[in-house]
Amino acid sequence: MDLIATMQALSDGSYLQQLKDTLAQQDVLDEHRNLNLSQSSEEDFITWFFSLKIFKDGKQFSPHTLRAYKGDAKTLVVFLLEHDLSFRTIGFPEVKAYNRYVTEKYASKTAIRKLDFFRRLLDFGYETHFYTVLLSTWIDKPTARKGHAYSQEDTFEFMREERRELPQDEAERLLAFFPEIVKTDRYKEQLQARNLLIGYLLYTTGLRASELLQLNWGSFRKNRRGTLLMDVIGKGRKPRTIPLKKETADVLFRYREITAQTTVLNPRDLSPLFYTFHYKEQKRLTYPALYKLVKQVVTAAQEKTDISPHWFRHTFVTVMLENDVPLAVVKDWAGHADISTTNIYLERINQDRMDEHLDKVKMF
């Protein structure tokens, strides 16, 4: 039951078309020309589920999302193997047992995601007659806390997990490698300037990758004091404004000069800030391209290869709080839906500093 290998293959776009051509030849349509998997093998059932419900045509997934899907699938497979079960033998007792297993083992936020994955699988099984009854009705997910507030359990889980952030000196050292990875002679200066700006914005603003890629030249403006501001549309289409450090502003205007574009701020300019230079029209940079860029940077710098663009966001929040920027201000800059999310970072910082307080006490 190599479900993870199946997911890896299915996440390849070229494989999807080949898969559809192959499955189209199988006799899996009923008299109403609806998909009927009642006689299908478990392998075919899982393949159909991922190809039709997860990896849909033209749908792009970030490495973070793929990791989450693989983790949810692995949790289910491990449970089945440990209890000598299969997908075909899942029934009411197995649903309740897995529900309890996930709820007890994981924090509420993670448990909700894993049980939602399980629900989607069971629903698909019922829709395609792989299961004769709607088993998902027996799933009871933990209650999501209003405003995304974190429980003590969630906080401890976050504080125990491996840190996906960089020390401040390492993050600043990486900035020098963003322009260095450009190897082509064509558009070399423009690409170097673009890459450097990407590094500065990731590190000094804490933008999500999706937010960075959606920036336009019209996203920037100055306030009455002359400070350069950046207007961002975040999760849930919620707008926020982030001030830019002078060093980042200088890199931004230098990039505009090198790319032979106007440096006059225009809020109505919707041209993409980051784009590829190999097309006649400005084609906005994609997440896979950004992810590959960061991987090349950390490889060149001989850093951990699992570093992704999101590590810089965690680093930004931590650096701001370590430098005593007020919690509420950091929450607004980062675009956290609830201040409890930002507070988890502060609690971990305070935990790291416990020895500093202890050292001040003279006991001997």
SEDREN-979122 format. One line per 5 residues: their letters; for each residue z, y, x negated of N, C-alpha, C. Coordinates in steps of 0.1 Angstrom, whole numbers. Example, Ala and Ser with C-alpha at 12.3 -4.5 7.8 and 13.67 -1.06 7.14 Angstrom:
! SEDREN-979122
as> 78/-57/-132/78/-45/-123/78/-33/-132  71/-22/-128/71/-11/-137/79/0/-129
This chain:
! SEDREN-979122
mdlia> 0/-12/-9/0/0/0/0/12/-9  -12/15/-15/-12/26/-24/-17/39/-17  -8/45/-9/-11/56/-1/-13/69/-9  -6/70/-20/-7/82/-29/-21/82/-35  -25/70/-40/-39/70/-46/-49/73/-35
tmqal> -47/69/-23/-57/73/-12/-57/88/-10  -45/94/-10/-45/108/-9/-52/116/-20  -50/111/-32/-57/117/-44/-72/117/-42  -77/105/-38/-91/104/-36/-96/112/-25  -89/113/-14/-93/120/-2/-93/135/-4
sdgsy> -85/140/-14/-84/154/-17/-96/159/-24  -104/150/-29/-117/154/-36/-128/156/-26  -133/168/-25/-143/172/-15/-155/163/-15  -160/159/-27/-172/151/-28/-170/137/-22  -157/132/-23/-154/119/-18/-154/119/-3
lqqlk> -150/130/3/-149/131/17/-162/128/24  -173/134/19/-186/131/26/-190/117/24  -188/111/13/-191/97/11/-182/88/20  -170/92/22/-161/85/31/-166/85/45  -170/97/50/-175/98/63/-188/90/66
dtlaq> -197/90/56/-209/82/57/-205/68/58  -195/63/50/-191/49/51/-185/45/64  -175/54/68/-168/51/81/-177/52/93  -188/60/92/-197/61/103/-204/48/106  -205/39/97/-211/26/98/-202/16/104
qdvld> -189/19/105/-179/9/111/-179/10/126  -176/-1/132/-176/-2/146/-162/2/151  -160/14/152/-146/19/157/-147/28/169  -158/28/176/-159/36/188/-158/27/200  -150/32/210/-149/24/223/-161/27/232
ehrnl> -160/22/245/-171/24/254/-173/38/258  -162/46/256/-163/61/258/-167/69/246  -170/62/235/-174/68/223/-162/76/217  -150/71/219/-138/77/213/-134/68/202  -127/73/192/-122/66/181/-111/56/185
nlsqs> -114/43/182/-104/32/186/-101/24/173  -89/25/168/-85/18/156/-75/7/159  -76/2/171/-66/-9/175/-68/-22/167  -81/-24/162/-83/-36/154/-85/-33/139  -83/-20/136/-85/-16/122/-73/-21/113
seedf> -76/-22/100/-66/-25/90/-57/-12/88  -46/-14/82/-37/-3/79/-43/7/69  -51/1/60/-58/10/50/-68/19/57  -76/13/66/-85/22/73/-78/32/82  -67/28/88/-60/37/97/-55/49/89
itwff> -49/46/77/-44/57/68/-56/66/64  -67/60/60/-78/67/55/-83/77/66  -85/71/78/-89/80/89/-79/91/92  -66/88/91/-56/99/94/-58/110/84  -59/107/71/-59/118/61/-73/125/62
slkif> -83/118/65/-97/125/65/-98/134/77  -92/130/88/-94/137/101/-83/147/104  -71/144/99/-60/153/103/-54/161/91  -56/157/79/-51/164/68/-62/171/60  -70/164/53/-81/169/45/-93/172/53
kdgkq> -93/182/61/-104/185/70/-115/192/62  -127/192/68/-139/199/61/-136/213/58  -139/216/45/-138/230/41/-124/236/40  -113/227/42/-100/232/41/-95/231/26  -91/242/21/-86/242/7/-71/241/7
fspht> -65/234/-3/-51/232/-4/-47/237/-18  -36/244/-18/-30/248/-31/-23/235/-37  -21/235/-50/-14/223/-57/0/222/-51  6/233/-47/19/232/-41/19/224/-27  9/227/-19/7/220/-6/4/205/-8
lrayk> -5/202/-18/-8/189/-21/4/181/-25  12/187/-34/24/181/-38/34/178/-27  34/187/-17/43/185/-6/38/173/3  25/172/5/19/161/13/22/148/6  20/148/-7/22/135/-15/36/131/-14
gdakt> 45/141/-15/59/138/-15/64/132/-1  58/138/10/62/133/23/56/119/25  44/117/20/38/103/22/46/93/13  50/97/2/57/88/-7/71/84/-1  77/94/5/90/91/11/89/80/22
lvvfl> 78/82/30/76/72/41/73/58/35  64/58/25/60/45/19/71/38/13  80/45/5/91/39/-1/101/33/9  103/41/20/112/35/31/106/22/36  93/22/39/87/10/45/88/-2/35
lehdl> 86/1/22/86/-10/13/100/-15/11  110/-6/10/124/-10/8/129/-19/20  123/-17/32/128/-24/44/118/-35/48  109/-38/39/99/-49/41/91/-46/55  87/-34/57/80/-30/69/65/-26/65
sfrti> 57/-25/75/43/-20/73/41/-9/84  30/-2/83/26/8/93/24/1/107  19/-11/107/16/-17/120/29/-22/127  39/-24/120/52/-29/126/62/-18/130  58/-6/128/66/5/132/68/5/147
gfpev> 81/6/152/84/7/166/96/16/168  102/15/180/113/24/183/125/23/172  129/11/169/140/10/159/137/16/145  124/13/141/120/18/128/119/34/128  114/40/139/113/54/140/127/60/139
kaynr> 137/55/146/150/60/146/157/58/133  154/47/126/160/44/113/154/54/103  141/56/103/135/65/93/140/80/96  141/83/109/146/96/113/160/99/107  169/89/108/182/90/102/182/91/87
yvtek> 174/82/81/172/82/67/169/96/61  159/102/67/154/115/62/164/126/65  170/126/76/180/136/80/192/136/71  197/124/67/208/123/59/206/125/44  193/123/40/190/124/25/186/137/21
yaskt> 180/145/30/173/158/27/180/170/34  179/181/28/183/194/35/174/196/47  179/204/56/173/205/69/158/210/68  156/219/60/142/225/58/132/214/54  136/206/44/128/195/38/127/184/49
airkl> 138/181/55/137/170/65/128/173/77  128/186/81/119/190/92/104/188/88  101/192/76/87/190/71/83/175/70  92/167/65/89/153/63/88/146/77  96/149/86/95/143/100/83/148/107
dffrr> 79/161/105/67/166/111/55/158/106  54/155/93/44/146/87/44/133/95  56/127/96/57/114/103/52/115/118  56/126/124/52/128/138/37/128/139  30/136/130/15/137/131/9/123/129
lldfg> 14/115/120/9/102/118/10/93/130  22/93/137/24/85/149/16/90/160  14/103/162/6/109/172/-9/104/170  -14/105/158/-27/100/155/-29/86/159  -19/78/155/-19/63/158/-20/61/173
yethf> -13/68/181/-13/67/196/-27/71/201  -32/82/196/-45/88/201/-56/78/198  -55/70/187/-66/61/183/-63/47/187  -52/44/194/-48/31/199/-43/22/188  -40/27/176/-34/19/166/-20/15/170
ytvll> -13/25/177/-1/22/184/-3/23/199  4/14/206/1/13/221/11/22/228  21/28/222/30/37/228/32/49/220  36/60/226/38/73/219/52/73/212  52/67/200/65/66/192/71/79/188
stwid> 63/89/186/68/102/181/78/109/190  78/104/203/88/110/212/102/107/209  105/97/200/118/94/196/123/101/183  114/110/178/118/117/166/127/129/170  138/130/163/147/142/165/149/149/152
kptar> 142/161/151/143/169/139/155/177/139  161/180/127/172/189/126/169/203/131  179/210/136/176/223/141/174/233/130  162/240/131/159/250/121/168/263/124  173/268/113/182/279/115/175/292/117
kghay> 179/300/126/172/312/130/171/322/118  159/328/117/157/337/106/156/331/92  153/318/92/152/310/80/165/311/71  176/312/78/189/312/70/191/299/64  197/299/52/199/287/45/213/282/47
sqedt> 215/269/48/228/263/49/234/262/35  247/258/35/253/256/21/246/244/15  242/234/23/235/223/17/221/227/11  214/236/18/201/241/12/204/248/-1  214/256/-1/217/264/-13/220/255/-25
fefmr> 228/245/-23/232/236/-34/219/228/-38  211/225/-29/198/218/-33/190/226/-42  189/239/-38/181/249/-46/187/251/-60  200/251/-60/207/254/-73/207/242/-82  205/230/-77/205/218/-85/191/215/-90
eerre> 181/219/-83/168/214/-86/163/221/-99  153/215/-105/147/220/-117/141/234/-115  145/243/-123/141/257/-121/126/259/-123  119/264/-113/105/267/-115/103/282/-117  109/286/-128/108/300/-132/109/301/-148
lpqde> 106/313/-153/105/314/-167/116/324/-172  121/322/-184/130/332/-190/122/345/-192  128/356/-191/121/369/-192/112/370/-204  118/366/-216/110/367/-228/98/358/-229  99/346/-223/88/337/-222/77/343/-213
aerll> 81/348/-201/71/354/-192/63/365/-199  70/374/-206/64/385/-213/55/380/-224  59/369/-231/51/363/-242/37/358/-236  38/352/-224/26/347/-218/16/357/-214  20/370/-212/11/380/-208/-1/382/-219
affpe> 3/380/-231/-7/382/-242/-18/372/-242  -15/360/-235/-25/349/-235/-35/350/-224  -32/359/-214/-41/360/-202/-55/365/-207  -56/375/-215/-70/379/-220/-75/369/-231  -66/363/-238/-70/355/-249/-78/342/-245
ivktd> -76/337/-233/-83/325/-229/-98/327/-226  -103/339/-225/-117/342/-223/-125/338/-235  -134/328/-233/-142/323/-244/-157/327/-244  -161/331/-232/-175/335/-230/-178/349/-236  -190/351/-241/-193/365/-246/-198/374/-234
rykeq> -204/367/-224/-209/375/-213/-197/380/-204  -196/393/-201/-186/399/-194/-172/397/-200  -172/395/-213/-159/392/-220/-149/403/-218  -152/415/-220/-143/426/-219/-138/428/-205  -147/426/-195/-143/427/-181/-133/416/-177
lqarn> -136/404/-182/-128/393/-178/-114/394/-185  -114/398/-197/-101/400/-204/-92/410/-197  -99/421/-192/-91/432/-185/-86/426/-172  -95/419/-165/-91/413/-152/-79/403/-154  -80/394/-163/-70/385/-165/-56/391/-169
lligy> -57/401/-177/-45/408/-181/-38/414/-169  -46/420/-160/-40/427/-148/-34/416/-139  -40/404/-138/-35/393/-130/-21/390/-136  -20/388/-149/-7/385/-155/4/395/-152  0/408/-154/10/419/-151/14/419/-137
llytt> 5/418/-127/9/418/-113/17/406/-109  14/395/-114/22/383/-111/37/385/-116  38/390/-128/51/391/-135/59/403/-130  53/415/-127/60/427/-124/61/430/-109  55/422/-101/55/425/-86/60/413/-78
glras> 60/401/-83/64/389/-76/55/386/-64  42/389/-65/33/386/-54/31/371/-53  29/367/-40/25/353/-38/10/353/-42  5/341/-46/-9/339/-51/-18/344/-40  -16/341/-27/-25/345/-17/-25/360/-15
ellql> -14/366/-17/-13/381/-16/-20/388/-27  -19/382/-39/-26/388/-51/-41/387/-49  -46/376/-44/-61/374/-42/-67/382/-31  -58/387/-22/-63/395/-11/-63/410/-13  -58/414/-25/-57/428/-29/-71/434/-29
nwgsf> -72/446/-24/-84/455/-26/-81/467/-34  -91/474/-38/-88/487/-45/-81/497/-35  -84/495/-22/-77/504/-13/-62/500/-10  -57/490/-17/-44/486/-15/-34/494/-23  -39/504/-31/-31/512/-40/-31/527/-36
rknrr> -20/533/-37/-19/547/-34/-7/553/-41  -6/566/-42/5/573/-48/14/580/-38  27/580/-40/36/587/-31/37/602/-36  46/609/-29/47/624/-33/52/626/-47  59/616/-52/65/618/-66/55/613/-76
gtllm> 43/608/-72/33/604/-81/34/589/-86  44/582/-80/45/568/-83/34/560/-76  28/551/-84/18/542/-78/24/531/-70  19/530/-57/24/520/-48/13/510/-45  18/498/-41/8/487/-37/12/482/-23
dvigk> 3/484/-14/5/479/0/0/464/1  9/456/6/6/441/6/7/436/21  -1/427/25/0/420/37/5/406/34  18/403/38/24/391/34/23/380/45  33/371/44/33/360/54/35/365/68
grkpr> 28/359/78/30/364/91/23/378/94  14/381/85/8/394/85/17/406/85  29/404/78/39/414/77/36/423/65  34/436/67/31/445/56/44/449/48  42/452/35/53/457/27/47/465/16
tiplk> 55/473/9/51/482/-1/59/479/-14  52/478/-25/59/475/-38/55/486/-48  65/492/-55/62/501/-65/57/494/-78  48/501/-85/43/495/-98/49/502/-110  52/494/-120/57/500/-132/46/507/-139
ketad> 49/517/-147/38/525/-154/29/516/-162  35/506/-169/27/497/-177/17/489/-169  21/485/-157/11/478/-148/1/487/-143  5/499/-140/-5/509/-135/-15/512/-146  -11/513/-158/-20/516/-169/-31/505/-170
vlfry> -26/492/-169/-35/481/-170/-45/481/-158  -40/485/-147/-48/485/-135/-60/495/-137  -57/507/-141/-67/518/-142/-76/514/-154  -71/508/-164/-80/504/-175/-90/493/-171  -85/484/-162/-94/474/-157/-105/481/-149
reita> -102/491/-141/-112/497/-133/-122/505/-141  -117/510/-152/-127/517/-161/-136/508/-168  -131/497/-173/-139/487/-180/-150/481/-171  -146/479/-158/-156/473/-149/-165/484/-143  -165/496/-148/-174/507/-144/-173/510/-129
qttvl> -160/510/-124/-158/513/-111/-149/526/-110  -150/533/-99/-142/545/-97/-127/542/-98  -120/551/-105/-105/550/-105/-99/560/-95  -107/566/-87/-102/574/-76/-96/566/-65  -84/568/-61/-77/560/-51/-83/563/-37
nprdl> -87/552/-30/-93/554/-17/-88/543/-8  -79/546/1/-73/536/10/-83/529/19  -95/534/20/-106/527/28/-115/518/20  -112/517/7/-120/508/-1/-116/494/0  -124/486/7/-120/472/9/-127/462/-1
splfy> -132/467/-12/-138/458/-21/-127/450/-28  -129/438/-31/-118/429/-37/-115/434/-51  -102/434/-54/-97/438/-67/-101/428/-78  -99/415/-74/-102/404/-83/-114/396/-78  -124/395/-87/-137/388/-83/-143/381/-95
tfhyk> -153/373/-92/-160/366/-103/-171/376/-107  -175/374/-119/-186/383/-125/-199/376/-126  -201/364/-120/-213/357/-122/-222/357/-109  -219/366/-100/-227/367/-88/-232/381/-86  -243/383/-79/-248/396/-77/-239/404/-69
eqkrl> -232/398/-59/-222/405/-51/-208/401/-56  -199/410/-53/-185/407/-57/-179/396/-49  -178/385/-54/-172/373/-47/-157/372/-51  -149/373/-41/-134/373/-43/-130/361/-50  -120/362/-59/-115/351/-67/-107/342/-58
typal> -109/329/-60/-102/319/-51/-89/314/-58  -81/307/-50/-69/301/-55/-71/291/-66  -81/281/-64/-83/272/-75/-87/278/-88  -94/290/-87/-98/297/-100/-85/303/-106  -77/309/-98/-64/315/-103/-55/304/-109
yklvk> -54/293/-102/-45/282/-107/-50/277/-120  -63/275/-121/-69/271/-134/-67/281/-145  -68/294/-142/-65/304/-151/-51/304/-157  -41/302/-148/-27/302/-153/-25/289/-161  -31/278/-157/-30/266/-165/-36/267/-179
qvvta> -47/274/-180/-53/277/-193/-44/286/-202  -37/295/-195/-28/304/-202/-16/296/-208  -10/288/-200/2/281/-205/-1/270/-215  -13/265/-214/-18/255/-224/-20/262/-237  -27/273/-237/-29/281/-249/-16/285/-255
aqekt> -6/288/-247/7/293/-252/16/281/-256  11/269/-253/19/257/-256/32/257/-248  31/261/-235/42/261/-226/41/248/-217  51/246/-209/51/235/-199/38/236/-191  31/225/-190/19/225/-182/20/225/-167
disph> 33/223/-162/34/223/-148/37/237/-142  36/247/-151/38/261/-147/26/265/-138  29/271/-126/19/276/-117/21/291/-114  11/297/-107/13/312/-104/26/315/-97  31/305/-89/44/308/-82/56/309/-90
wfrht> 55/303/-103/67/305/-112/69/319/-115  59/327/-116/61/342/-119/68/349/-107  66/344/-95/73/350/-84/88/348/-85  91/335/-88/106/332/-89/112/340/-101  104/341/-112/108/349/-123/111/363/-120
fvtvm> 102/369/-112/103/383/-108/116/385/-101  119/377/-91/131/378/-83/144/377/-91  144/367/-100/155/365/-109/157/377/-118  146/382/-124/147/393/-134/152/406/-127  148/408/-115/152/420/-108/167/420/-105
lendv> 172/408/-100/186/407/-97/195/407/-110  190/401/-120/197/401/-133/199/415/-138  189/424/-135/190/438/-139/196/447/-128  204/441/-119/212/448/-109/204/456/-99  191/452/-97/184/458/-85/191/453/-73
plavv> 194/462/-63/201/458/-51/195/447/-44  203/438/-38/198/426/-32/188/429/-20  191/439/-12/182/443/-1/169/448/-6  169/455/-17/156/461/-23/147/449/-28  153/440/-35/146/428/-40/140/420/-28
kdwag> 148/418/-18/144/411/-6/131/418/0  131/431/1/119/438/6/107/437/-3  109/438/-16/98/437/-25/92/423/-25  101/413/-25/96/399/-25/90/395/-11  93/402/-1/88/399/12/95/387/18
hadis> 108/385/15/115/374/21/118/377/35  117/367/44/119/369/58/134/372/61  143/366/53/157/368/55/164/370/42  174/378/42/181/381/29/188/369/23  191/359/32/198/347/27/189/340/17
ttniy> 176/341/18/167/335/8/169/342/-6  169/355/-6/171/362/-18/185/360/-24  195/358/-15/209/356/-19/211/343/-27  202/333/-24/203/321/-32/201/323/-47  191/332/-50/189/335/-64/201/341/-70
lerin> 207/351/-62/219/358/-68/230/348/-70  232/339/-61/243/329/-63/241/321/-75  228/317/-78/226/309/-90/228/317/-103  224/330/-102/227/339/-113/242/340/-116  249/342/-105/264/343/-107/270/331/-112
qdrmd> 264/319/-108/269/307/-113/267/306/-128  255/310/-133/252/310/-147/261/319/-155  267/329/-148/275/339/-155/290/336/-154  294/325/-149/308/322/-147/315/322/-160  309/317/-170/316/316/-183/319/330/-189
ehldk> 310/340/-185/313/354/-190/326/359/-185  329/356/-172/342/360/-166/354/353/-173  351/340/-175/362/332/-181/365/336/-195  355/340/-203/357/344/-216/366/357/-217  366/365/-207/374/377/-207/389/375/-205
vkmf> 392/362/-201/407/359/-199/413/353/-211  424/359/-216/431/354/-228/442/345/-223  441/332/-225/451/323/-221/459/316/-232  454/317/-244/461/311/-255/463/322/-266
